[in-house]
Amino acid sequence: MASTPDTHEEFDDFETFEAHETARKLPIGWVVLYLGLIVFGIYYVAAYTPIISGWSQDKAYQESIQK
């Protein structure tokens, strides 16, 4: 019977293994999406919060009726 190599030797230095596996950078598309969502969220809050922009659904409805 052929002997198999000891696979436990691969994980003896676990700290180095973990640091190597988690040191990857995020794909550029994910970074762009993440930053875009933050920018969109800030715009959305600024544009549609009545306290900040004065916009309200009732006000928009009344303006559309008057036209």
C-alpha positions as CSV (number, residue, x, y, z in Angstrom):
1,M,0.0,0.0,0.0
2,A,1.4,3.4,-1.0
3,S,1.8,5.9,1.8
4,T,0.2,9.3,1.4
5,P,2.1,12.5,2.3
6,D,1.2,14.0,5.7
7,T,-1.2,16.8,4.9
8,H,-0.9,18.2,8.4
9,E,2.4,19.8,7.5
10,E,0.5,22.2,5.2
11,F,-1.3,23.7,8.2
12,D,1.5,23.8,10.7
13,D,2.1,27.5,10.0
14,F,-1.5,28.6,10.2
15,E,-0.8,32.3,10.8
16,T,1.2,32.6,7.5
17,F,-1.5,30.6,5.7
18,E,-4.3,32.8,7.0
19,A,-2.4,36.1,6.3
20,H,-1.7,34.9,2.7
21,E,-5.3,33.9,2.0
22,T,-6.9,37.1,3.4
23,A,-4.4,39.5,1.9
24,R,-6.3,39.7,-1.4
25,K,-7.6,43.0,-2.7
26,L,-11.2,43.6,-3.7
27,P,-12.0,43.6,-7.4
28,I,-12.2,47.1,-8.8
29,G,-15.8,46.6,-9.8
30,W,-16.8,46.0,-6.2
31,V,-14.9,49.1,-5.0
32,V,-16.6,51.2,-7.6
33,L,-20.0,49.8,-6.8
34,Y,-19.5,50.4,-3.0
35,L,-18.4,54.0,-3.5
36,G,-21.2,54.6,-6.0
37,L,-23.8,53.4,-3.5
38,I,-22.4,55.7,-0.8
39,V,-22.5,58.7,-3.2
40,F,-26.0,57.7,-4.3
41,G,-27.2,57.4,-0.7
42,I,-25.9,60.8,0.2
43,Y,-27.5,62.3,-2.9
44,Y,-30.8,60.5,-2.1
45,V,-30.9,61.7,1.5
46,A,-30.1,65.3,0.5
47,A,-32.6,65.4,-2.4
48,Y,-35.6,63.7,-0.8
49,T,-35.5,64.5,2.9
50,P,-38.0,67.3,3.6
51,I,-35.9,68.9,6.3
52,I,-32.9,69.3,4.0
53,S,-34.4,69.9,0.5
54,G,-38.0,70.9,1.3
55,W,-39.3,68.3,-1.2
56,S,-42.4,66.3,-0.2
57,Q,-44.7,64.0,-2.1
58,D,-47.7,66.1,-1.3
59,K,-46.0,69.2,-2.6
60,A,-45.0,67.5,-5.8
61,Y,-48.5,66.2,-6.3
62,Q,-50.1,69.6,-5.8
63,E,-47.6,71.1,-8.3
64,S,-48.5,68.5,-10.9
65,I,-52.2,69.1,-10.5
66,Q,-51.8,72.9,-11.0
67,K,-50.0,72.4,-14.4
